[in-house]
Amino acid sequence: MKNSNKLSKLFALSILTLTLSSCGGSAGGGGASEQGRFKDANVDGLSYTGSFPGITEGGGKFNYQTGDVLAFSVGDIELGTATAAGIITLNDLSGKNANQVSKVAQLLQSLDADSDLPNGITINAAARAALTKGTTEVDTIITVLAATTPDFLGDLANLVTLVSAADSAGTYTQVSKTNADAHLLETLSCAYSGGFVGTQTAADASTKVAFLINSDGTVKMVNAAGTTDTGTVNISLAGKPSWTHDSITYTLETINSLSGVGADKQITAERIGGELDAIYRFTAISANYGIFTFDVAGTNTAVTGTAYNLENDESFPITGDLSDTGALDARIEDGLNTALSASFVLTAGMVGINGVGVWSILDGSSGIFTGSGCKLN
């Protein structure tokens, strides 16, 4: 009888444990953890909330659960909130106008511990510890960031002096509004560039369509009729990037999706390829094939990507290598062993190709591809 009572208690305890677990007793709320990056360059050292709160690290990386709204801050200075996604940029921060976004960019860039933005922004622990409410310089910055006016005046200089005194390991330089805006716009232009595939609907008929958005903002569209230049994306510090062509207004709804609306046409498209951890992003277009995307870590490394064939409406993986001289040797895994070759040129901020790239199949079919790219991370 005593053993029976013990078994009953153990059974009841097991049921209680299972019930608590099913009610979301874990720190992550029971959902899967995904990873994203916070960008004005990649920013390490920001605190963030959500299902998996922490500090951005490893190139601006943070963990989140789909549906999270994340609040970002540096020390006691709140930067704003954004819906969680694979990439969050400053113009994703909710409710901020261009002046406020610009000031956040100036702040983060000025807090970079080595004042070397091309290698990312790192905000050291000592700097974060100095950014405490109740400190005159910090309280002033919090007030100025909330204002919709454009100028820090001398307030940012005072904060840089405060942080420099607190963190002897860092080398801090105040970044001007002009330079901060230019850097952020370059980051945004690269993040939004790439290949997008979707559908154009008009008069109850649907056709496939693909877009190449270059890092300089120029856009090419390819459909059954061929390739068309369709304008230049207007990317600003606040609001969604957009452009208009042939009476259709296109909008980049997110980093990974675009829409188009005209009097009698609607377009939706989603990004193909675009690895989060790619160092360089390159996208190309071929009038007689479709769109190629390449994710590149550097010379003398493996290359991955996606090929989209417009005629067959199919996507295939790309695998290959980039030699130490930039020669691309890759294959499309489409059952035809389609070969891709080009001469890539990688620089500090951009990636391009000498002349044109070539795709070819053993049956003799071939074509050329052209495109551009940029340094994503």
Contacts in CASP RR format, 6 or more apart in sequence:
PFRMAT RR
TARGET T0000
AUTHOR 0000-0000-0000
METHOD contacts of the structure
MODEL  1
MKNSNKLSKLFALSILTLTLSSCGGSAGGGGASEQGRFKDANVDGLSYTG
SFPGITEGGGKFNYQTGDVLAFSVGDIELGTATAAGIITLNDLSGKNANQ
VSKVAQLLQSLDADSDLPNGITINAAARAALTKGTTEVDTIITVLAATTP
DFLGDLANLVTLVSAADSAGTYTQVSKTNADAHLLETLSCAYSGGFVGTQ
TAADASTKVAFLINSDGTVKMVNAAGTTDTGTVNISLAGKPSWTHDSITY
TLETINSLSGVGADKQITAERIGGELDAIYRFTAISANYGIFTFDVAGTN
TAVTGTAYNLENDESFPITGDLSDTGALDARIEDGLNTALSASFVLTAGM
VGINGVGVWSILDGSSGIFTGSGCKLN
24 30 0 8 1.000
27 51 0 8 1.000
27 52 0 8 1.000
28 51 0 8 1.000
28 52 0 8 1.000
28 65 0 8 1.000
29 51 0 8 1.000
29 65 0 8 1.000
30 65 0 8 1.000
31 51 0 8 1.000
31 65 0 8 1.000
32 65 0 8 1.000
32 66 0 8 1.000
33 51 0 8 1.000
33 52 0 8 1.000
33 63 0 8 1.000
33 64 0 8 1.000
33 65 0 8 1.000
34 63 0 8 1.000
34 64 0 8 1.000
34 65 0 8 1.000
34 66 0 8 1.000
34 84 0 8 1.000
34 86 0 8 1.000
35 61 0 8 1.000
35 62 0 8 1.000
35 63 0 8 1.000
35 64 0 8 1.000
35 86 0 8 1.000
35 276 0 8 1.000
36 60 0 8 1.000
36 61 0 8 1.000
36 62 0 8 1.000
36 63 0 8 1.000
36 64 0 8 1.000
36 84 0 8 1.000
36 85 0 8 1.000
36 86 0 8 1.000
36 87 0 8 1.000
36 88 0 8 1.000
36 276 0 8 1.000
37 59 0 8 1.000
37 60 0 8 1.000
37 61 0 8 1.000
37 62 0 8 1.000
37 86 0 8 1.000
37 87 0 8 1.000
37 88 0 8 1.000
37 276 0 8 1.000
37 377 0 8 1.000
38 46 0 8 1.000
38 48 0 8 1.000
38 56 0 8 1.000
38 60 0 8 1.000
38 62 0 8 1.000
38 72 0 8 1.000
38 88 0 8 1.000
38 89 0 8 1.000
39 60 0 8 1.000
39 87 0 8 1.000
39 88 0 8 1.000
39 89 0 8 1.000
39 90 0 8 1.000
39 187 0 8 1.000
39 191 0 8 1.000
40 89 0 8 1.000
40 90 0 8 1.000
40 104 0 8 1.000
40 105 0 8 1.000
40 108 0 8 1.000
40 109 0 8 1.000
40 121 0 8 1.000
40 183 0 8 1.000
40 184 0 8 1.000
40 187 0 8 1.000
41 109 0 8 1.000
41 117 0 8 1.000
41 118 0 8 1.000
41 120 0 8 1.000
41 121 0 8 1.000
41 183 0 8 1.000
41 187 0 8 1.000
42 58 0 8 1.000
42 59 0 8 1.000
42 60 0 8 1.000
42 61 0 8 1.000
42 120 0 8 1.000
42 121 0 8 1.000
42 377 0 8 1.000
43 56 0 8 1.000
43 59 0 8 1.000
43 60 0 8 1.000
43 108 0 8 1.000
43 120 0 8 1.000
43 121 0 8 1.000
43 123 0 8 1.000
44 55 0 8 1.000
44 56 0 8 1.000
44 57 0 8 1.000
44 58 0 8 1.000
44 59 0 8 1.000
44 60 0 8 1.000
44 120 0 8 1.000
44 121 0 8 1.000
44 122 0 8 1.000
44 123 0 8 1.000
45 55 0 8 1.000
45 56 0 8 1.000
45 57 0 8 1.000
45 60 0 8 1.000
45 74 0 8 1.000
45 122 0 8 1.000
45 123 0 8 1.000
45 124 0 8 1.000
45 128 0 8 1.000
46 55 0 8 1.000
46 56 0 8 1.000
46 60 0 8 1.000
46 62 0 8 1.000
46 72 0 8 1.000
46 73 0 8 1.000
46 74 0 8 1.000
46 79 0 8 1.000
46 123 0 8 1.000
47 53 0 8 1.000
47 54 0 8 1.000
47 55 0 8 1.000
47 72 0 8 1.000
47 73 0 8 1.000
47 74 0 8 1.000
47 75 0 8 1.000
47 128 0 8 1.000
48 54 0 8 1.000
48 55 0 8 1.000
48 56 0 8 1.000
48 62 0 8 1.000
48 70 0 8 1.000
48 71 0 8 1.000
48 72 0 8 1.000
48 73 0 8 1.000
49 70 0 8 1.000
49 71 0 8 1.000
50 64 0 8 1.000
50 65 0 8 1.000
50 68 0 8 1.000
50 69 0 8 1.000
50 70 0 8 1.000
50 71 0 8 1.000
50 84 0 8 1.000
51 63 0 8 1.000
51 64 0 8 1.000
51 65 0 8 1.000
51 68 0 8 1.000
52 62 0 8 1.000
52 63 0 8 1.000
52 64 0 8 1.000
52 65 0 8 1.000
54 62 0 8 1.000
54 63 0 8 1.000
56 62 0 8 1.000
59 120 0 8 1.000
59 377 0 8 1.000
62 70 0 8 1.000
64 70 0 8 1.000
64 84 0 8 1.000
65 84 0 8 1.000
66 84 0 8 1.000
67 83 0 8 1.000
67 84 0 8 1.000
68 83 0 8 1.000
68 84 0 8 1.000
69 81 0 8 1.000
69 82 0 8 1.000
69 83 0 8 1.000
69 84 0 8 1.000
70 81 0 8 1.000
70 82 0 8 1.000
70 83 0 8 1.000
70 84 0 8 1.000
70 88 0 8 1.000
71 78 0 8 1.000
71 80 0 8 1.000
71 81 0 8 1.000
72 78 0 8 1.000
72 79 0 8 1.000
72 80 0 8 1.000
72 81 0 8 1.000
72 82 0 8 1.000
72 88 0 8 1.000
72 93 0 8 1.000
73 79 0 8 1.000
73 80 0 8 1.000
74 107 0 8 1.000
74 108 0 8 1.000
74 111 0 8 1.000
74 123 0 8 1.000
74 128 0 8 1.000
74 131 0 8 1.000
75 128 0 8 1.000
75 129 0 8 1.000
75 131 0 8 1.000
75 132 0 8 1.000
76 131 0 8 1.000
76 132 0 8 1.000
76 133 0 8 1.000
76 138 0 8 1.000
76 142 0 8 1.000
77 107 0 8 1.000
77 131 0 8 1.000
77 138 0 8 1.000
77 141 0 8 1.000
77 142 0 8 1.000
77 145 0 8 1.000
78 142 0 8 1.000
79 93 0 8 1.000
79 104 0 8 1.000
79 108 0 8 1.000
79 145 0 8 1.000
80 93 0 8 1.000
80 94 0 8 1.000
80 96 0 8 1.000
81 93 0 8 1.000
81 94 0 8 1.000
82 88 0 8 1.000
82 92 0 8 1.000
82 93 0 8 1.000
82 94 0 8 1.000
83 92 0 8 1.000
85 92 0 8 1.000
85 254 0 8 1.000
85 255 0 8 1.000
85 256 0 8 1.000
86 255 0 8 1.000
86 276 0 8 1.000
87 191 0 8 1.000
87 255 0 8 1.000
87 276 0 8 1.000
89 184 0 8 1.000
89 187 0 8 1.000
89 188 0 8 1.000
89 191 0 8 1.000
89 255 0 8 1.000
90 101 0 8 1.000
90 104 0 8 1.000
90 105 0 8 1.000
90 108 0 8 1.000
90 184 0 8 1.000
90 237 0 8 1.000
91 101 0 8 1.000
91 184 0 8 1.000
91 188 0 8 1.000
91 236 0 8 1.000
91 237 0 8 1.000
91 238 0 8 1.000
91 239 0 8 1.000
93 101 0 8 1.000
93 104 0 8 1.000
96 104 0 8 1.000
96 238 0 8 1.000
97 148 0 8 1.000
97 238 0 8 1.000
98 236 0 8 1.000
98 237 0 8 1.000
98 238 0 8 1.000
99 148 0 8 1.000
99 149 0 8 1.000
99 150 0 8 1.000
100 145 0 8 1.000
100 146 0 8 1.000
100 147 0 8 1.000
100 148 0 8 1.000
100 238 0 8 1.000
101 184 0 8 1.000
101 237 0 8 1.000
101 238 0 8 1.000
102 150 0 8 1.000
102 177 0 8 1.000
102 180 0 8 1.000
102 181 0 8 1.000
102 184 0 8 1.000
102 237 0 8 1.000
103 144 0 8 1.000
103 145 0 8 1.000
103 150 0 8 1.000
103 152 0 8 1.000
104 145 0 8 1.000
105 180 0 8 1.000
105 181 0 8 1.000
105 183 0 8 1.000
105 184 0 8 1.000
105 237 0 8 1.000
106 152 0 8 1.000
106 156 0 8 1.000
106 174 0 8 1.000
106 175 0 8 1.000
106 176 0 8 1.000
106 177 0 8 1.000
106 180 0 8 1.000
107 141 0 8 1.000
107 145 0 8 1.000
107 156 0 8 1.000
107 159 0 8 1.000
108 121 0 8 1.000
108 123 0 8 1.000
109 117 0 8 1.000
109 121 0 8 1.000
109 175 0 8 1.000
109 179 0 8 1.000
109 180 0 8 1.000
109 183 0 8 1.000
110 156 0 8 1.000
110 159 0 8 1.000
110 160 0 8 1.000
110 172 0 8 1.000
110 173 0 8 1.000
110 174 0 8 1.000
110 175 0 8 1.000
111 121 0 8 1.000
111 123 0 8 1.000
111 127 0 8 1.000
111 160 0 8 1.000
111 163 0 8 1.000
111 172 0 8 1.000
112 120 0 8 1.000
112 121 0 8 1.000
112 122 0 8 1.000
112 123 0 8 1.000
112 172 0 8 1.000
113 122 0 8 1.000
113 123 0 8 1.000
113 124 0 8 1.000
113 127 0 8 1.000
113 167 0 8 1.000
113 169 0 8 1.000
113 170 0 8 1.000
113 171 0 8 1.000
113 172 0 8 1.000
114 122 0 8 1.000
114 170 0 8 1.000
114 171 0 8 1.000
115 171 0 8 1.000
115 172 0 8 1.000
115 173 0 8 1.000
117 183 0 8 1.000
118 348 0 8 1.000
118 349 0 8 1.000
118 375 0 8 1.000
124 167 0 8 1.000
124 169 0 8 1.000
124 170 0 8 1.000
126 166 0 8 1.000
126 167 0 8 1.000
126 169 0 8 1.000
127 163 0 8 1.000
127 166 0 8 1.000
127 167 0 8 1.000
127 170 0 8 1.000
127 172 0 8 1.000
129 166 0 8 1.000
130 138 0 8 1.000
130 162 0 8 1.000
130 163 0 8 1.000
130 165 0 8 1.000
130 166 0 8 1.000
130 167 0 8 1.000
131 138 0 8 1.000
131 159 0 8 1.000
131 163 0 8 1.000
132 138 0 8 1.000
133 139 0 8 1.000
133 142 0 8 1.000
135 162 0 8 1.000
137 155 0 8 1.000
137 158 0 8 1.000
137 159 0 8 1.000
137 161 0 8 1.000
137 162 0 8 1.000
138 159 0 8 1.000
138 162 0 8 1.000
140 155 0 8 1.000
140 158 0 8 1.000
140 159 0 8 1.000
141 152 0 8 1.000
141 155 0 8 1.000
141 156 0 8 1.000
141 159 0 8 1.000
144 152 0 8 1.000
144 155 0 8 1.000
150 177 0 8 1.000
151 177 0 8 1.000
152 177 0 8 1.000
156 174 0 8 1.000
157 174 0 8 1.000
160 172 0 8 1.000
160 173 0 8 1.000
160 174 0 8 1.000
163 172 0 8 1.000
164 170 0 8 1.000
164 172 0 8 1.000
175 183 0 8 1.000
181 237 0 8 1.000
184 237 0 8 1.000
185 235 0 8 1.000
185 237 0 8 1.000
188 235 0 8 1.000
188 241 0 8 1.000
189 215 0 8 1.000
189 216 0 8 1.000
189 217 0 8 1.000
189 235 0 8 1.000
189 374 0 8 1.000
190 215 0 8 1.000
190 281 0 8 1.000
190 373 0 8 1.000
190 374 0 8 1.000
190 375 0 8 1.000
190 376 0 8 1.000
191 255 0 8 1.000
191 376 0 8 1.000
192 213 0 8 1.000
192 217 0 8 1.000
192 233 0 8 1.000
192 235 0 8 1.000
192 241 0 8 1.000
192 252 0 8 1.000
192 255 0 8 1.000
193 213 0 8 1.000
193 214 0 8 1.000
193 215 0 8 1.000
193 217 0 8 1.000
193 281 0 8 1.000
193 283 0 8 1.000
193 372 0 8 1.000
193 373 0 8 1.000
193 374 0 8 1.000
194 212 0 8 1.000
194 213 0 8 1.000
194 214 0 8 1.000
194 271 0 8 1.000
194 274 0 8 1.000
194 281 0 8 1.000
194 283 0 8 1.000
194 293 0 8 1.000
195 210 0 8 1.000
195 211 0 8 1.000
195 212 0 8 1.000
195 213 0 8 1.000
195 271 0 8 1.000
195 272 0 8 1.000
195 273 0 8 1.000
195 283 0 8 1.000
195 291 0 8 1.000
195 293 0 8 1.000
195 308 0 8 1.000
196 210 0 8 1.000
196 211 0 8 1.000
196 213 0 8 1.000
196 257 0 8 1.000
196 258 0 8 1.000
196 269 0 8 1.000
196 270 0 8 1.000
196 271 0 8 1.000
196 272 0 8 1.000
197 208 0 8 1.000
197 209 0 8 1.000
197 210 0 8 1.000
197 211 0 8 1.000
197 269 0 8 1.000
197 270 0 8 1.000
197 272 0 8 1.000
197 291 0 8 1.000
197 308 0 8 1.000
197 315 0 8 1.000
198 208 0 8 1.000
198 209 0 8 1.000
198 210 0 8 1.000
198 267 0 8 1.000
198 268 0 8 1.000
198 269 0 8 1.000
198 270 0 8 1.000
199 206 0 8 1.000
199 207 0 8 1.000
199 208 0 8 1.000
199 209 0 8 1.000
199 267 0 8 1.000
199 268 0 8 1.000
199 269 0 8 1.000
200 206 0 8 1.000
200 207 0 8 1.000
200 208 0 8 1.000
200 209 0 8 1.000
200 223 0 8 1.000
200 265 0 8 1.000
200 266 0 8 1.000
200 267 0 8 1.000
201 265 0 8 1.000
201 266 0 8 1.000
201 267 0 8 1.000
202 264 0 8 1.000
202 265 0 8 1.000
202 266 0 8 1.000
203 264 0 8 1.000
207 223 0 8 1.000
207 224 0 8 1.000
208 223 0 8 1.000
208 224 0 8 1.000
208 310 0 8 1.000
208 313 0 8 1.000
209 221 0 8 1.000
209 222 0 8 1.000
209 223 0 8 1.000
209 267 0 8 1.000
209 269 0 8 1.000
210 221 0 8 1.000
210 222 0 8 1.000
210 223 0 8 1.000
210 269 0 8 1.000
210 285 0 8 1.000
210 290 0 8 1.000
210 291 0 8 1.000
210 308 0 8 1.000
210 310 0 8 1.000
211 219 0 8 1.000
211 220 0 8 1.000
211 221 0 8 1.000
211 222 0 8 1.000
211 230 0 8 1.000
211 258 0 8 1.000
211 269 0 8 1.000
212 219 0 8 1.000
212 220 0 8 1.000
212 221 0 8 1.000
212 222 0 8 1.000
212 283 0 8 1.000
212 284 0 8 1.000
212 285 0 8 1.000
212 291 0 8 1.000
212 371 0 8 1.000
213 219 0 8 1.000
213 233 0 8 1.000
213 252 0 8 1.000
213 283 0 8 1.000
214 220 0 8 1.000
214 283 0 8 1.000
214 371 0 8 1.000
214 372 0 8 1.000
214 373 0 8 1.000
215 281 0 8 1.000
215 350 0 8 1.000
215 372 0 8 1.000
215 373 0 8 1.000
215 374 0 8 1.000
216 232 0 8 1.000
216 372 0 8 1.000
217 232 0 8 1.000
217 233 0 8 1.000
217 235 0 8 1.000
218 229 0 8 1.000
218 231 0 8 1.000
218 232 0 8 1.000
218 233 0 8 1.000
219 229 0 8 1.000
219 230 0 8 1.000
219 231 0 8 1.000
219 232 0 8 1.000
219 233 0 8 1.000
219 243 0 8 1.000
219 245 0 8 1.000
219 250 0 8 1.000
220 227 0 8 1.000
220 228 0 8 1.000
220 229 0 8 1.000
220 230 0 8 1.000
220 285 0 8 1.000
221 227 0 8 1.000
221 228 0 8 1.000
221 230 0 8 1.000
222 228 0 8 1.000
222 285 0 8 1.000
222 287 0 8 1.000
222 290 0 8 1.000
222 291 0 8 1.000
222 310 0 8 1.000
223 310 0 8 1.000
224 310 0 8 1.000
224 311 0 8 1.000
226 287 0 8 1.000
227 285 0 8 1.000
227 287 0 8 1.000
230 243 0 8 1.000
230 245 0 8 1.000
230 246 0 8 1.000
230 250 0 8 1.000
231 243 0 8 1.000
231 245 0 8 1.000
232 243 0 8 1.000
233 241 0 8 1.000
233 242 0 8 1.000
233 243 0 8 1.000
233 250 0 8 1.000
233 252 0 8 1.000
234 241 0 8 1.000
234 242 0 8 1.000
234 243 0 8 1.000
235 241 0 8 1.000
240 251 0 8 1.000
240 252 0 8 1.000
240 253 0 8 1.000
241 251 0 8 1.000
241 252 0 8 1.000
242 249 0 8 1.000
242 250 0 8 1.000
242 251 0 8 1.000
242 252 0 8 1.000
243 249 0 8 1.000
243 250 0 8 1.000
244 250 0 8 1.000
247 262 0 8 1.000
247 263 0 8 1.000
248 260 0 8 1.000
248 261 0 8 1.000
248 262 0 8 1.000
248 265 0 8 1.000
248 267 0 8 1.000
249 260 0 8 1.000
249 261 0 8 1.000
249 262 0 8 1.000
250 258 0 8 1.000
250 259 0 8 1.000
250 260 0 8 1.000
250 267 0 8 1.000
251 258 0 8 1.000
251 259 0 8 1.000
251 260 0 8 1.000
251 261 0 8 1.000
252 258 0 8 1.000
253 259 0 8 1.000
255 271 0 8 1.000
256 270 0 8 1.000
256 271 0 8 1.000
257 268 0 8 1.000
257 269 0 8 1.000
257 270 0 8 1.000
257 271 0 8 1.000
258 267 0 8 1.000
258 268 0 8 1.000
258 269 0 8 1.000
259 266 0 8 1.000
259 267 0 8 1.000
259 268 0 8 1.000
259 269 0 8 1.000
260 266 0 8 1.000
260 267 0 8 1.000
260 268 0 8 1.000
261 267 0 8 1.000
272 291 0 8 1.000
272 293 0 8 1.000
272 306 0 8 1.000
272 308 0 8 1.000
272 315 0 8 1.000
273 293 0 8 1.000
273 295 0 8 1.000
273 305 0 8 1.000
273 306 0 8 1.000
274 281 0 8 1.000
274 293 0 8 1.000
274 295 0 8 1.000
274 305 0 8 1.000
274 306 0 8 1.000
275 295 0 8 1.000
275 304 0 8 1.000
275 305 0 8 1.000
277 377 0 8 1.000
278 295 0 8 1.000
278 296 0 8 1.000
278 297 0 8 1.000
278 376 0 8 1.000
278 377 0 8 1.000
279 296 0 8 1.000
279 297 0 8 1.000
279 298 0 8 1.000
279 375 0 8 1.000
279 376 0 8 1.000
279 377 0 8 1.000
280 294 0 8 1.000
280 295 0 8 1.000
280 296 0 8 1.000
280 297 0 8 1.000
280 298 0 8 1.000
280 346 0 8 1.000
280 351 0 8 1.000
280 373 0 8 1.000
280 374 0 8 1.000
280 375 0 8 1.000
280 376 0 8 1.000
281 293 0 8 1.000
281 294 0 8 1.000
281 295 0 8 1.000
281 296 0 8 1.000
281 351 0 8 1.000
281 373 0 8 1.000
281 374 0 8 1.000
281 376 0 8 1.000
282 293 0 8 1.000
282 294 0 8 1.000
282 296 0 8 1.000
282 344 0 8 1.000
282 351 0 8 1.000
282 352 0 8 1.000
282 353 0 8 1.000
282 371 0 8 1.000
282 372 0 8 1.000
282 373 0 8 1.000
283 291 0 8 1.000
283 292 0 8 1.000
283 293 0 8 1.000
283 294 0 8 1.000
283 371 0 8 1.000
283 372 0 8 1.000
283 373 0 8 1.000
284 291 0 8 1.000
284 292 0 8 1.000
284 293 0 8 1.000
284 294 0 8 1.000
284 353 0 8 1.000
284 357 0 8 1.000
284 369 0 8 1.000
284 370 0 8 1.000
284 371 0 8 1.000
285 291 0 8 1.000
285 292 0 8 1.000
285 369 0 8 1.000
285 370 0 8 1.000
285 371 0 8 1.000
286 292 0 8 1.000
286 359 0 8 1.000
286 367 0 8 1.000
286 368 0 8 1.000
286 369 0 8 1.000
288 367 0 8 1.000
289 307 0 8 1.000
289 309 0 8 1.000
289 310 0 8 1.000
289 359 0 8 1.000
289 367 0 8 1.000
289 369 0 8 1.000
290 307 0 8 1.000
290 308 0 8 1.000
290 309 0 8 1.000
290 310 0 8 1.000
291 307 0 8 1.000
291 308 0 8 1.000
291 310 0 8 1.000
292 305 0 8 1.000
292 306 0 8 1.000
292 307 0 8 1.000
292 308 0 8 1.000
292 318 0 8 1.000
292 340 0 8 1.000
292 359 0 8 1.000
292 369 0 8 1.000
293 305 0 8 1.000
293 306 0 8 1.000
293 307 0 8 1.000
293 318 0 8 1.000
294 303 0 8 1.000
294 304 0 8 1.000
294 305 0 8 1.000
294 318 0 8 1.000
294 328 0 8 1.000
294 330 0 8 1.000
295 303 0 8 1.000
295 304 0 8 1.000
295 305 0 8 1.000
296 303 0 8 1.000
296 322 0 8 1.000
296 344 0 8 1.000
296 346 0 8 1.000
296 351 0 8 1.000
298 322 0 8 1.000
298 346 0 8 1.000
299 322 0 8 1.000
299 323 0 8 1.000
299 324 0 8 1.000
299 325 0 8 1.000
299 326 0 8 1.000
299 344 0 8 1.000
299 346 0 8 1.000
300 322 0 8 1.000
300 323 0 8 1.000
300 324 0 8 1.000
301 321 0 8 1.000
301 322 0 8 1.000
302 319 0 8 1.000
302 320 0 8 1.000
302 321 0 8 1.000
302 322 0 8 1.000
303 318 0 8 1.000
303 319 0 8 1.000
303 320 0 8 1.000
303 321 0 8 1.000
303 322 0 8 1.000
303 328 0 8 1.000
303 330 0 8 1.000
304 317 0 8 1.000
304 318 0 8 1.000
304 319 0 8 1.000
304 320 0 8 1.000
305 317 0 8 1.000
305 318 0 8 1.000
305 319 0 8 1.000
306 315 0 8 1.000
306 316 0 8 1.000
306 317 0 8 1.000
306 318 0 8 1.000
307 315 0 8 1.000
307 316 0 8 1.000
307 317 0 8 1.000
307 318 0 8 1.000
307 332 0 8 1.000
307 334 0 8 1.000
307 338 0 8 1.000
308 314 0 8 1.000
308 315 0 8 1.000
309 315 0 8 1.000
309 316 0 8 1.000
309 334 0 8 1.000
314 334 0 8 1.000
316 332 0 8 1.000
316 333 0 8 1.000
316 334 0 8 1.000
317 332 0 8 1.000
317 333 0 8 1.000
318 330 0 8 1.000
318 331 0 8 1.000
318 332 0 8 1.000
318 333 0 8 1.000
318 340 0 8 1.000
319 330 0 8 1.000
319 331 0 8 1.000
319 333 0 8 1.000
320 328 0 8 1.000
320 329 0 8 1.000
320 330 0 8 1.000
320 331 0 8 1.000
321 328 0 8 1.000
321 329 0 8 1.000
321 330 0 8 1.000
322 328 0 8 1.000
322 329 0 8 1.000
322 344 0 8 1.000
323 329 0 8 1.000
325 343 0 8 1.000
326 343 0 8 1.000
326 344 0 8 1.000
326 345 0 8 1.000
326 346 0 8 1.000
327 341 0 8 1.000
327 342 0 8 1.000
327 343 0 8 1.000
327 344 0 8 1.000
328 340 0 8 1.000
328 341 0 8 1.000
328 342 0 8 1.000
328 343 0 8 1.000
328 344 0 8 1.000
328 357 0 8 1.000
329 340 0 8 1.000
329 341 0 8 1.000
330 339 0 8 1.000
330 340 0 8 1.000
330 341 0 8 1.000
331 337 0 8 1.000
331 338 0 8 1.000
331 339 0 8 1.000
331 340 0 8 1.000
332 338 0 8 1.000
332 339 0 8 1.000
332 340 0 8 1.000
332 359 0 8 1.000
336 361 0 8 1.000
336 362 0 8 1.000
336 363 0 8 1.000
337 361 0 8 1.000
337 362 0 8 1.000
338 359 0 8 1.000
338 360 0 8 1.000
338 361 0 8 1.000
339 359 0 8 1.000
339 360 0 8 1.000
339 361 0 8 1.000
340 357 0 8 1.000
340 358 0 8 1.000
340 359 0 8 1.000
340 369 0 8 1.000
341 357 0 8 1.000
341 358 0 8 1.000
341 360 0 8 1.000
342 353 0 8 1.000
342 354 0 8 1.000
342 356 0 8 1.000
342 357 0 8 1.000
342 358 0 8 1.000
342 369 0 8 1.000
343 353 0 8 1.000
343 354 0 8 1.000
343 355 0 8 1.000
343 357 0 8 1.000
344 351 0 8 1.000
344 352 0 8 1.000
344 353 0 8 1.000
345 351 0 8 1.000
345 352 0 8 1.000
345 353 0 8 1.000
345 354 0 8 1.000
346 352 0 8 1.000
348 375 0 8 1.000
349 374 0 8 1.000
349 375 0 8 1.000
350 372 0 8 1.000
350 373 0 8 1.000
350 374 0 8 1.000
350 375 0 8 1.000
351 372 0 8 1.000
351 373 0 8 1.000
351 374 0 8 1.000
351 375 0 8 1.000
352 371 0 8 1.000
352 372 0 8 1.000
352 373 0 8 1.000
353 370 0 8 1.000
353 371 0 8 1.000
355 370 0 8 1.000
356 368 0 8 1.000
356 369 0 8 1.000
356 370 0 8 1.000
357 368 0 8 1.000
357 369 0 8 1.000
357 370 0 8 1.000
358 366 0 8 1.000
358 367 0 8 1.000
358 368 0 8 1.000
358 369 0 8 1.000
359 366 0 8 1.000
359 367 0 8 1.000
359 368 0 8 1.000
359 369 0 8 1.000
360 366 0 8 1.000
360 367 0 8 1.000
END
